[in-house]
Amino acid sequence: MSTSAEDCEVLAVDVSCNNETLDVVLEDGRRVSVPLAWFPRLLRATPKQRTAWEFLGRGRGIHWESIDEDISIASLLHPEKFIW
């Protein structure tokens, strides 16, 4: 029996930011919190801009149109695999 990568992906169901962290709730109930310093555009964004996000790929990523920022959920779960 084979399992595709899509079957193993975890999707986000909610997103929030404060002045220090990006907080993401995953569909399996986990919560991921990372420093905004990882994402300079998000760090410099206004509170209003931070709340204006939308999901990409049914929750595989998060997009902020006004600051041109895209963040994949995979990069939050496995930051060591991504170049910052």
Sequence and secondary structure as in RCSB ss.txt:
>XXXX:A:sequence
MSTSAEDCEVLAVDVSCNNETLDVVLEDGRRVSVPLAWFPRLLRATPKQRTAWEFLGRGRGIHWESIDEDISIAS
LLHPEKFIW
>XXXX:A:secstr
    HHHH   EEEEEE SSEEEEEETTS EEEEEGGGSHHHHHS HHHHH EEEEGGGTEEEEGGGTEEEEHHH
HH GGGS  
